[in-house]
Structures are given as C-alpha cells and as structure tokens.
C-alpha cells in the first residue's frame, strides 16, 4: 500500500483560542473569549491520553491465511468486456464445498495484498492488509479468488455510467450498460471468466447487473452476511451477497458466507443459519406467489416487453404447481423516495464526513482505510464522480436546512414499508416483480451532469425499496427481448432466504436453458 504520506497523529499541542473560536462558531456555539482559554486547557489535558493509542496495535479481524501474490492489471486479451479491475490467484483450502470454484470479488471488498480502488482514482494505491470476513470464509471453503471486479465510482451508480476507463460492457451488447454497481461481477460470470462472485447491494447493485447482464444475484436478508471489510455506503442499507450463473450456486455461496462474525453491527449475534441448498429441490407445491401490482407499469420507467416476460414467468410458476395471485403494497410506489432520503444524508455522513467509517457503532474498524481515505479525499477534489458529488451536495444541503428530519422520517416510513411487505407475505410466500422496469440502456457519456446522474440512477424503482426494508431479493433471467436479458425478481420474508432460493431454483428448472447466449471467452490467465 502507498500509505498516507503521514498517518494522522494527535497534535502536539492544543489549538489556540482563535482556532477554538472558529470551531465553536462552526458548531453554532456561543463561547465568550474569557472561557476559551479554560476550554483550551481542558483539551490540552485530554490530549495526553491519546498519545498512548499510537503505541497500541489494532488487531485484524481474523488471521491472514493462504499464500498470495499482488497479481496484475489484465490486458485487453483477457479482459474483453472490461469486467476485471485486477487479476490474481489466491487458492483456498484444498477441500470444502467450494473447492476448485473460481470466485471474483467486487472491488469495494478487501482482499489482503490486492489493490482496492472502489472504482475511483481517489483510491489508487490503497492495498488492504486484511481480508474481508466473506473472503476468509470463501477461501476456507476451498474457493480460489481469481480477481477483483470493476465497479463505478464508489459504487454510487446503478447502471455503470461512471465506471473508470476501460468501462465494463454488457456481454450481450457492448453498446449497452451492464448494470451496476456489481457490474464487473456480472460480466465475468456471464462471459465464463469466473464461476462465482461476491457483490454488494445498497440500492440494487447485485440485482441490477444480474438483470441487465443475464446472471443470478441474491441480496440476502439485511445482516445475514457480514459486511466486515467492505467499503460502506450507508450502514443501514449495506448488503453483501452472491452472484453466479445459477440459483443453486448462489445458495451454495450463501451457506458459506452467512452467519455472524461478531464484528459487524449490522448483524444479530444469534443468527439462525439454515442450509440454503437443502430446500432447493422441494418444488413449488404448496407455495404461493404474489405478483406485486405496483412493480409493473411504472410510469416513464416500465417497458411493456419487460412486464410481459415477468408475467409469463409467473404463469410458468403456476404451471409448475405454485398458486399465483396478485397482491398490492401501495407504499412500494414510494419506496425509491424513502430510500433516497436515507442514502443522501446517510452516505454523506458516512463517506464524506466519516472517512468511510463513521462513529457510534461497535465493530471492527479498518485503520489503514481510514488513514488512506482521509488523506486521499482532499488530494483529489476533482476526481469525484457526478453521482458522488450530487449525493454529498444534496445531503449536506438537507442537513444544513432541515437537520436530520427527513432522514429520520424516511427510516420510520421504511419500517412501515417493511410492515406492508410483511402483511402481503402473510398471504403469499414470495413477491414477484421485474428487477428493473427496463432492459439495459445504451452507453452514453455525453450530456449534462443532470443527464449523467439520471442515467446512472434511473433504474432502481423496484430494487431500492428492499434495501430499505432488508427483505431478501433474488434476480434471475426470465427471457430476452431485442437480444437483451430481462430480470425477474423474487422477494421473501426477512430471514426466509431459503424460500426465495427454492422458488428461483424451481423456476430455472421449469424455464430450461436460455435461448440466447453471449459469446464466451477462454480464460487465458
């Protein structure tokens, strides 16, 4: 790692009265000049205890195992769809449920000794010293980590508009976007360069690339998979989950990755982890599927051929033995607005002000990341993407004008949205709707900032609400139109990921092989 030129150290002396006066004014405090000297003395006394912290060692979350080398930046021949940000080979245990499987890791998830750019030149030079919990679990299960996959800038882009050059392209049509932010994952799976991939999802970032690029992706129940070791966006929205060519492979990955690690405050420590593969072949008899009315015919968003393909999938499930009925969750139509109010202020506090770590939580902190990112932000002020700039400008404005009123209200209303989904899921076992209302859109880098942001964030109407409520949501291909994949989304009760996977697997068996395939490439690593 190219370290921050000078890791943050506690100042040798307390601020003088003028500096304290500036800080007080920024905080809206009225402190008379006669008291500033007293506060300065208190601060100077308080600083004494901090010097000892510099002498203490912050332990990593887990011991680092398995030989590795730093890998390399792949050339065009082995990266034709630009899905890779970096190639490497880290072989895990010689046996296990994932033995011999090639796994790609989204480039906002730490792999010790391998660069992590998180889609931005701001992070160039950062090399984690720790493996994320999910990376350790995958290696312990016998997997081989074969590379880090490309993402758009700080993963704040649901389409792939703001990805670094060379940008990932849709394997079915290179002129189209692949979906994001786990775009590289979908690209390397669909093109045959990896068997499995681990991605992240805050607003649809696993499911949207799965839908647009034609693979399977699961956003598990919130907190089921530990987020420890991944660059966050908003702590109440952060999810990690599997991506693969089949539902069965996603289930196998989830069995390995799920469970509390004792380091992530997003998780319950008493998580009951099931066997996500055991129920796959139980079929559809006795299961009820609810076609979510509000997920279709979204004005200005939904394409008729997408809606038709998803409704045809519902008919397939009915022929396979499921009971299919229409259900309604009126607040779903407001889900994107609820999610937006959470992410704009939450991400601003965490990523812009909190050095990607924030405060007021108990878990494992990556000190190297904090130091690096704190130094890197002001060194590259022009390198933030339009989506990131828009997020922090809007979030800061809202906080200055309204405090956290709308963030708090959105979190409260999100719980009501979750209750409405739960009520619908008392009458059915899963909800069914399109993952995205439209097929993959054309890649365009021209236009105003407003147009760029709209293209980057305009496909999240059906995905983002379930990040706010934490329900498990699975995207899998259900057809093609104009040669482009269409994604079907199945949503279940919290912590009932088994049923979602069971229905998805049954649908795959009924659907049969897809009629359209992208060109595969040989893995010439």
C-alpha positions as CSV (number, residue, x, y, z in Angstrom):
1,X,0.0,0.0,0.0
2,X,1.2,3.5,-0.7
3,X,0.4,4.8,2.8
4,X,-1.0,8.2,3.6
5,X,2.1,10.3,3.4
6,X,1.8,11.0,7.2
7,X,-0.7,8.9,9.1
8,X,-2.9,11.0,11.3
9,X,-1.3,11.7,14.6
10,X,-2.7,13.6,17.6
11,X,-1.4,17.3,17.6
12,X,1.4,18.1,19.9
13,X,-0.4,20.9,21.4
14,X,-4.0,22.1,21.9
15,X,-5.5,24.6,19.4
16,X,-5.1,28.3,20.3
17,X,-8.0,30.4,21.3
18,X,-8.6,31.7,17.8
19,X,-8.8,28.2,16.4
20,X,-11.2,27.2,19.2
21,X,-13.3,30.2,18.4
22,X,-13.6,29.1,14.8
23,X,-14.6,25.6,15.8
24,X,-17.2,26.9,18.2
25,X,-18.6,29.2,15.6
26,X,-18.8,26.3,13.1
27,X,-20.8,24.3,15.7
28,X,-23.1,27.2,16.4
29,X,-21.7,27.6,20.0
30,X,-21.5,30.9,21.8
31,X,-18.4,30.8,23.9
32,X,-17.1,34.0,25.4
33,X,-13.5,34.9,24.9
34,X,-12.9,34.6,28.6
35,X,-13.8,30.9,28.6
36,X,-11.8,29.9,25.5
37,X,-8.5,29.7,27.5
38,X,-10.2,27.4,30.0
39,X,-11.5,25.1,27.3
40,X,-8.1,25.1,25.7
41,X,-6.5,23.9,28.9
42,X,-9.1,21.1,29.2
43,X,-8.4,20.0,25.7
44,X,-4.6,20.0,26.3
45,X,-5.1,17.8,29.3
46,X,-7.4,15.5,27.3
47,X,-4.8,15.1,24.5
48,X,-2.4,13.4,26.8
49,X,-4.3,10.1,26.8
50,X,-4.3,9.9,23.0
51,X,-0.6,9.6,22.6
52,X,-0.8,6.1,24.2
53,X,-3.2,5.0,21.5
54,X,-0.5,5.5,18.9
55,X,1.6,2.9,20.7
56,X,-1.1,0.3,20.8
57,X,-1.7,-2.2,18.0
58,X,-5.1,-2.5,16.4
59,X,-5.6,-6.3,15.7
60,X,-7.0,-7.5,12.4
61,X,-10.4,-9.2,12.5
62,X,-9.0,-12.6,11.5
63,X,-5.6,-14.2,10.9
64,X,-4.5,-13.9,7.3
65,X,-4.0,-17.3,5.7
66,X,-3.3,-18.7,2.2
67,X,-0.3,-17.7,0.1
68,X,-0.8,-14.9,-2.4
69,X,1.0,-12.5,-4.7
70,X,-0.1,-9.0,-5.6
71,X,-1.4,-10.1,-9.0
72,X,-1.5,-7.8,-12.0
73,X,-3.6,-5.5,-14.2
74,X,-5.1,-7.6,-17.0
75,X,-4.6,-6.6,-20.6
76,X,-7.3,-6.4,-23.3
77,X,-6.9,-10.0,-24.4
78,X,-8.1,-11.5,-21.1
79,X,-10.4,-8.6,-20.3
80,X,-12.6,-8.2,-23.4
81,X,-15.7,-7.0,-21.6
82,X,-13.6,-4.9,-19.1
83,X,-15.1,-6.8,-16.1
84,X,-11.8,-7.1,-14.2
85,X,-10.2,-4.4,-12.2
86,X,-7.3,-6.7,-11.2
87,X,-6.3,-10.3,-11.6
88,X,-4.8,-12.6,-9.0
89,X,-4.8,-16.2,-7.8
90,X,-5.3,-17.0,-4.1
91,X,-6.1,-20.6,-3.6
92,X,-8.0,-21.5,-0.5
93,X,-8.3,-24.8,1.4
94,X,-7.7,-28.0,-0.6
95,X,-11.2,-29.2,0.1
96,X,-14.6,-27.8,1.0
97,X,-18.0,-27.0,-0.5
98,X,-16.5,-24.6,-3.0
99,X,-13.3,-26.5,-3.8
100,X,-12.0,-25.6,-7.2
101,X,-14.5,-22.8,-7.8
102,X,-13.2,-19.6,-9.3
103,X,-14.5,-16.6,-7.3
104,X,-14.4,-12.9,-8.3
105,X,-14.6,-10.2,-5.6
106,X,-16.2,-6.8,-6.1
107,X,-13.6,-4.1,-5.8
108,X,-15.1,-2.5,-2.8
109,X,-14.3,-5.6,-0.7
110,X,-10.9,-6.1,0.9
111,X,-8.6,-8.8,-0.2
112,X,-5.3,-8.6,1.6
113,X,-2.3,-7.7,-0.6
114,X,-4.5,-6.9,-3.6
115,X,-5.3,-3.3,-4.7
116,X,-8.8,-1.9,-3.9
117,X,-9.8,1.1,-5.9
118,X,-13.6,1.1,-5.4
119,X,-14.0,2.5,-8.9
120,X,-12.2,5.7,-8.3
121,X,-8.7,7.2,-8.9
122,X,-9.0,8.7,-5.4
123,X,-8.3,5.2,-4.0
124,X,-5.4,4.4,-6.3
125,X,-2.6,3.0,-4.3
126,X,-4.6,1.5,-1.5
127,X,-3.8,-2.1,-0.7
128,X,-5.6,-3.6,2.3
129,X,-3.8,-5.6,4.9
130,X,-6.9,-7.6,5.9
131,X,-9.3,-10.0,4.2
132,X,-13.0,-9.2,4.5
133,X,-14.8,-11.8,6.5
134,X,-16.6,-13.1,3.4
135,X,-13.2,-13.5,1.6
136,X,-11.8,-15.6,4.5
137,X,-15.0,-17.8,4.5
138,X,-14.8,-18.4,0.8
139,X,-11.1,-19.3,1.0
140,X,-11.8,-21.6,3.9
141,X,-14.5,-23.3,1.8
142,X,-11.9,-24.2,-0.9
143,X,-12.6,-21.4,-3.4
144,X,-9.9,-19.6,-5.4
145,X,-10.0,-15.8,-5.6
146,X,-9.2,-15.0,-9.2
147,X,-9.6,-11.3,-9.3
148,X,-11.2,-8.0,-8.2
149,X,-14.0,-6.8,-10.5
150,X,-14.7,-3.3,-11.9
151,X,-17.3,-1.0,-10.2
152,X,-18.4,2.5,-10.9
153,X,-17.1,5.3,-8.7
154,X,-17.6,4.5,-5.0
155,X,-20.4,2.1,-6.1
156,X,-22.8,5.1,-6.3
157,X,-24.2,4.3,-9.7
158,X,-26.9,1.6,-10.5
159,X,-26.2,1.5,-14.3
160,X,-22.4,1.7,-14.8
161,X,-22.3,5.2,-16.3
162,X,-19.5,6.5,-14.1
163,X,-17.1,3.5,-14.3
164,X,-13.4,4.1,-14.9
165,X,-12.0,3.5,-18.4
166,X,-12.0,1.0,-19.8
167,X,-15.6,0.6,-18.8
168,X,-17.3,-2.8,-18.3
169,X,-19.7,-3.5,-21.2
170,X,-22.8,-5.6,-21.4
171,X,-21.8,-9.1,-22.7
172,X,-24.9,-9.3,-24.9
173,X,-24.4,-5.9,-26.5
174,X,-21.2,-3.9,-25.8
175,X,-23.0,-0.6,-26.7
176,X,-25.3,-1.2,-23.7
177,X,-24.6,-0.7,-19.9
178,X,-24.1,-3.8,-17.8
179,X,-26.0,-2.6,-14.8
180,X,-24.2,-1.7,-11.6
181,X,-22.6,-1.4,-9.2
182,X,-21.5,-5.0,-9.1
183,X,-21.1,-4.7,-12.9
184,X,-17.8,-6.5,-13.2
185,X,-19.1,-9.5,-11.3
186,X,-22.0,-10.0,-13.8
187,X,-19.7,-9.5,-16.8
188,X,-17.1,-12.1,-15.7
189,X,-19.7,-14.7,-14.7
190,X,-21.7,-14.4,-18.0
191,X,-18.6,-14.4,-20.1
192,X,-17.3,-17.5,-18.3
193,X,-14.3,-16.0,-16.6
194,X,-15.4,-16.8,-13.1
195,X,-17.8,-19.3,-11.6
196,X,-19.0,-17.3,-8.7
197,X,-18.8,-13.7,-7.5
198,X,-19.3,-11.8,-4.2
199,X,-21.0,-8.5,-4.6
200,X,-22.6,-5.6,-2.6
201,X,-26.0,-4.1,-2.8
202,X,-27.2,-0.8,-1.3
203,X,-29.9,0.1,-3.8
204,X,-29.9,-2.8,-6.3
205,X,-26.2,-3.2,-7.0
206,X,-26.3,-7.0,-7.1
207,X,-29.7,-7.5,-8.7
208,X,-29.5,-4.8,-11.4
209,X,-26.3,-6.1,-13.1
210,X,-27.7,-9.6,-12.8
211,X,-30.8,-8.5,-14.6
212,X,-29.2,-6.4,-17.4
213,X,-26.2,-8.7,-18.0
214,X,-28.1,-12.0,-17.6
215,X,-26.9,-13.9,-14.5
216,X,-28.3,-14.7,-11.0
217,X,-27.8,-12.4,-8.0
218,X,-29.1,-12.5,-4.4
219,X,-29.4,-9.6,-2.0
220,X,-29.7,-11.6,1.2
221,X,-31.7,-10.5,4.3
222,X,-30.1,-7.5,5.8
223,X,-27.4,-8.6,8.2
224,X,-27.3,-12.2,7.2
225,X,-23.9,-11.9,5.6
226,X,-21.2,-9.8,7.5
227,X,-20.2,-6.6,5.8
228,X,-16.8,-6.5,7.7
229,X,-14.0,-5.5,5.3
230,X,-16.1,-3.8,2.7
231,X,-16.2,-0.1,1.8
232,X,-19.7,1.1,3.0
233,X,-22.2,3.5,1.5
234,X,-24.9,3.7,4.2
235,X,-24.8,1.4,7.1
236,X,-28.5,0.6,7.3
237,X,-28.5,-0.2,3.5
238,X,-25.3,-2.2,3.1
239,X,-25.6,-5.8,2.0
240,X,-23.2,-8.4,0.7
241,X,-24.4,-11.3,-1.4
242,X,-23.6,-14.0,-4.0
243,X,-23.8,-13.8,-7.8
244,X,-23.5,-16.8,-10.1
245,X,-24.8,-18.5,-13.3
246,X,-27.4,-20.4,-11.3
247,X,-29.6,-20.2,-8.2
248,X,-28.0,-23.4,-6.8
249,X,-24.6,-21.8,-7.0
250,X,-25.8,-18.7,-5.2
251,X,-27.3,-20.9,-2.5
252,X,-24.0,-22.8,-2.0
253,X,-22.2,-19.5,-1.7
254,X,-24.7,-18.1,0.8
255,X,-24.2,-21.2,3.0
256,X,-20.5,-20.3,3.2
257,X,-20.8,-16.6,3.7
258,X,-23.8,-16.3,6.0
259,X,-23.6,-16.0,9.8
260,X,-22.5,-13.5,12.4
261,X,-18.8,-12.7,12.7
262,X,-19.1,-10.7,15.9
263,X,-17.6,-7.7,14.2
264,X,-20.4,-6.2,12.1
265,X,-23.1,-4.1,14.0
266,X,-25.5,-4.8,11.1
267,X,-25.8,-8.4,12.3
268,X,-27.7,-10.1,15.1
269,X,-25.3,-12.2,17.1
270,X,-27.8,-15.0,17.4
271,X,-28.5,-15.5,13.7
272,X,-30.1,-18.9,12.9
273,X,-28.4,-20.1,9.7
274,X,-30.1,-22.7,7.7
275,X,-29.0,-24.9,4.9
276,X,-29.8,-22.9,1.8
277,X,-29.2,-25.8,-0.6
278,X,-31.3,-28.5,1.2
279,X,-34.7,-27.0,0.2
280,X,-33.8,-26.3,-3.4
281,X,-35.4,-29.4,-4.9
282,X,-38.6,-29.4,-2.9
283,X,-40.5,-27.8,-5.8
284,X,-43.4,-25.4,-5.8
285,X,-46.3,-27.5,-4.3
286,X,-48.0,-25.6,-1.5
287,X,-46.2,-22.3,-2.3
288,X,-48.0,-19.1,-3.1
289,X,-46.5,-16.4,-5.4
290,X,-47.8,-12.8,-5.2
291,X,-47.5,-10.7,-8.4
292,X,-46.8,-7.3,-6.9
293,X,-49.1,-4.9,-8.8
294,X,-47.0,-1.8,-8.0
295,X,-43.9,-3.3,-9.5
296,X,-45.4,-3.2,-13.1
297,X,-46.4,-0.4,-15.4
298,X,-44.3,2.2,-13.6
299,X,-44.9,5.5,-15.5
300,X,-41.9,6.6,-17.5
301,X,-39.9,3.5,-16.5
302,X,-41.5,0.2,-17.3
303,X,-41.2,-1.3,-20.8
304,X,-44.1,-3.5,-21.9
305,X,-41.9,-6.3,-23.1
306,X,-40.2,-6.5,-19.7
307,X,-43.5,-6.6,-17.8
308,X,-44.8,-9.3,-20.3
309,X,-41.8,-11.5,-19.8
310,X,-42.1,-11.4,-16.0
311,X,-45.8,-12.1,-16.1
312,X,-45.1,-15.0,-18.4
313,X,-42.7,-16.3,-15.7
314,X,-45.5,-16.1,-13.2
315,X,-47.6,-18.3,-15.5
316,X,-44.7,-20.7,-15.7
317,X,-44.6,-21.0,-11.9
318,X,-48.4,-21.6,-11.8
319,X,-48.0,-24.4,-14.3
320,X,-45.3,-25.8,-12.1
321,X,-47.7,-26.1,-9.1
322,X,-47.5,-22.7,-7.3
323,X,-50.6,-20.8,-6.5
324,X,-50.2,-17.4,-8.2
325,X,-52.3,-14.3,-7.3
326,X,-52.0,-10.6,-7.5
327,X,-51.1,-8.6,-4.3
328,X,-50.8,-4.9,-3.6
329,X,-48.4,-2.9,-1.5
330,X,-49.3,0.7,-2.2
331,X,-46.3,2.2,-0.4
332,X,-43.9,0.3,-2.8
333,X,-44.5,3.1,-5.3
334,X,-42.9,5.5,-2.7
335,X,-40.1,3.1,-1.9
336,X,-37.5,4.8,-4.0
337,X,-38.2,8.2,-2.4
338,X,-37.9,6.6,1.0
339,X,-34.6,5.0,0.1
340,X,-33.3,8.3,-1.4
341,X,-33.9,10.3,1.7
342,X,-31.9,7.6,3.7
343,X,-29.0,7.3,1.3
344,X,-28.4,11.0,0.5
345,X,-27.8,12.1,4.1
346,X,-26.6,8.7,5.4
347,X,-23.9,8.4,2.7
348,X,-22.9,12.0,3.2
349,X,-22.4,11.5,6.9
350,X,-20.5,8.2,6.5
351,X,-18.5,8.6,3.3
352,X,-18.0,12.4,3.0
353,X,-17.7,13.3,6.7
354,X,-16.9,10.0,8.4
355,X,-13.9,8.8,6.4
356,X,-15.9,5.8,5.2
357,X,-16.1,4.6,8.8
358,X,-18.3,7.0,10.8
359,X,-18.8,6.7,14.6
360,X,-21.3,5.4,17.2
361,X,-21.0,1.7,16.4
362,X,-19.2,-1.2,17.8
363,X,-17.3,-3.5,15.5
364,X,-14.1,-3.8,13.5
365,X,-12.6,-0.7,12.0
366,X,-10.0,-0.7,9.2
367,X,-7.5,1.8,10.4
368,X,-5.5,1.7,7.1
369,X,-8.6,2.6,5.1
370,X,-9.4,5.5,7.5
371,X,-5.9,6.9,7.2
372,X,-5.7,6.5,3.4
373,X,-9.1,7.8,2.6
374,X,-8.8,10.8,4.9
375,X,-5.6,11.9,3.1
376,X,-6.9,10.9,-0.4
377,X,-10.1,12.9,-0.4
378,X,-8.6,16.5,-0.3
379,X,-5.7,15.4,-2.6
380,X,-8.2,14.6,-5.4
381,X,-11.0,17.1,-5.2
382,X,-11.8,17.0,-8.9
383,X,-11.9,13.2,-9.1
384,X,-15.3,12.5,-7.5
385,X,-17.9,11.4,-10.0
386,X,-21.1,13.4,-10.6
387,X,-23.2,10.9,-8.7
388,X,-21.0,11.2,-5.6
389,X,-20.8,15.0,-5.9
390,X,-24.6,15.2,-6.2
391,X,-25.1,12.9,-3.2
392,X,-22.9,14.9,-0.9
393,X,-24.1,18.3,-2.1
394,X,-27.7,17.3,-1.7
395,X,-27.1,15.5,1.6
396,X,-25.2,18.5,3.1
397,X,-27.8,21.0,1.9
398,X,-30.6,18.9,3.5
399,X,-28.7,18.7,6.8
400,X,-28.0,22.4,6.9
401,X,-31.6,23.3,6.1
402,X,-33.6,20.7,7.9
403,X,-31.2,18.9,10.2
404,X,-31.9,15.1,10.0
405,X,-35.7,15.4,9.9
406,X,-36.1,13.7,6.6
407,X,-33.5,11.0,7.2
408,X,-35.3,10.2,10.5
409,X,-38.8,10.3,8.8
410,X,-37.6,8.1,5.9
411,X,-36.2,5.5,8.3
412,X,-39.5,5.5,10.2
413,X,-41.5,5.2,7.0
414,X,-39.2,2.4,5.8
415,X,-40.3,0.4,8.8
416,X,-43.9,0.9,7.7
417,X,-43.0,-0.2,4.2
418,X,-41.5,-3.3,5.7
419,X,-44.7,-3.9,7.6
420,X,-46.7,-3.6,4.4
421,X,-44.4,-6.2,2.7
422,X,-44.7,-8.4,5.7
423,X,-48.5,-8.2,5.6
424,X,-48.5,-9.2,1.9
425,X,-46.1,-12.0,2.7
426,X,-48.6,-13.4,5.2
427,X,-50.9,-14.3,2.3
428,X,-48.1,-15.4,-0.1
429,X,-44.6,-16.9,0.3
430,X,-42.8,-14.7,-2.2
431,X,-43.4,-11.5,-4.2
432,X,-42.8,-11.4,-7.9
433,X,-41.9,-8.3,-10.0
434,X,-39.4,-7.1,-12.6
435,X,-36.0,-6.5,-11.2
436,X,-35.7,-3.4,-13.4
437,X,-38.6,-1.9,-15.4
438,X,-36.4,-1.6,-18.5
439,X,-33.8,-3.5,-20.3
440,X,-30.1,-2.4,-20.4
441,X,-29.8,1.1,-21.7
442,X,-27.4,2.5,-24.2
443,X,-24.0,3.6,-23.0
444,X,-23.6,7.4,-23.3
445,X,-21.0,9.6,-21.7
446,X,-22.2,12.9,-23.2
447,X,-24.8,15.2,-21.9
448,X,-25.2,17.5,-18.9
449,X,-24.5,16.4,-15.3
450,X,-28.2,16.1,-14.7
451,X,-28.5,13.7,-17.6
452,X,-25.5,11.6,-16.4
453,X,-26.9,11.3,-12.9
454,X,-30.4,10.4,-14.3
455,X,-28.9,7.6,-16.5
456,X,-26.8,6.3,-13.5
457,X,-29.7,6.3,-11.0
458,X,-32.8,5.8,-13.1
459,X,-33.4,2.1,-12.9
460,X,-33.8,1.5,-9.1
461,X,-37.6,1.8,-8.6
462,X,-38.1,-1.9,-7.8
463,X,-34.8,-2.7,-6.2
464,X,-34.1,0.1,-3.7
465,X,-37.1,-0.4,-1.5
466,X,-36.0,-3.8,-0.4
467,X,-32.6,-2.4,0.7
468,X,-34.5,-0.1,3.0
469,X,-36.6,-2.9,4.4
470,X,-33.9,-5.6,4.4
471,X,-36.1,-8.3,2.7
472,X,-34.2,-11.0,0.7
473,X,-34.5,-10.4,-3.0
474,X,-33.3,-12.6,-5.9
475,X,-32.9,-11.6,-9.5
476,X,-32.6,-14.3,-12.3
477,X,-33.1,-14.2,-16.0
478,X,-36.6,-14.9,-17.3
479,X,-36.3,-14.2,-21.0
480,X,-34.9,-11.9,-23.7
481,X,-36.2,-9.1,-25.9
482,X,-34.2,-7.5,-28.7
483,X,-31.4,-9.8,-27.7
484,X,-31.1,-8.4,-24.2
485,X,-31.8,-10.2,-20.9
486,X,-34.8,-9.5,-18.7
487,X,-34.6,-10.0,-15.0
488,X,-37.3,-11.5,-12.7
489,X,-37.1,-10.6,-9.0
490,X,-38.4,-12.8,-6.2
491,X,-38.7,-11.2,-2.7
492,X,-39.3,-13.1,0.6
493,X,-39.8,-12.6,4.3
494,X,-36.8,-11.4,6.3
495,X,-34.6,-14.4,7.1
496,X,-36.5,-16.7,4.7
497,X,-33.9,-16.6,2.1
498,X,-34.4,-20.4,1.7
499,X,-37.9,-20.0,0.2
500,X,-36.7,-17.3,-2.2
501,X,-34.0,-19.6,-3.5
502,X,-36.3,-22.5,-3.6
503,X,-38.8,-20.7,-5.9
504,X,-36.0,-19.3,-8.0
505,X,-34.4,-22.8,-8.5
506,X,-37.8,-24.3,-9.4
507,X,-38.4,-21.6,-11.9
508,X,-34.9,-22.3,-13.5
509,X,-35.9,-26.0,-13.9
510,X,-39.2,-25.1,-15.5
511,X,-37.7,-22.4,-17.7
512,X,-35.0,-24.6,-19.1
513,X,-31.8,-23.3,-20.8
514,X,-31.9,-19.8,-22.0
515,X,-32.4,-19.4,-25.8
516,X,-29.8,-16.6,-26.2
517,X,-26.2,-16.8,-25.0
518,X,-23.4,-14.2,-25.1
519,X,-20.1,-15.2,-26.6
520,X,-17.9,-17.0,-24.1
521,X,-14.2,-16.4,-23.9
522,X,-11.4,-18.7,-22.8
523,X,-9.8,-17.8,-19.5
524,X,-6.2,-17.3,-20.6
525,X,-4.9,-16.2,-17.3
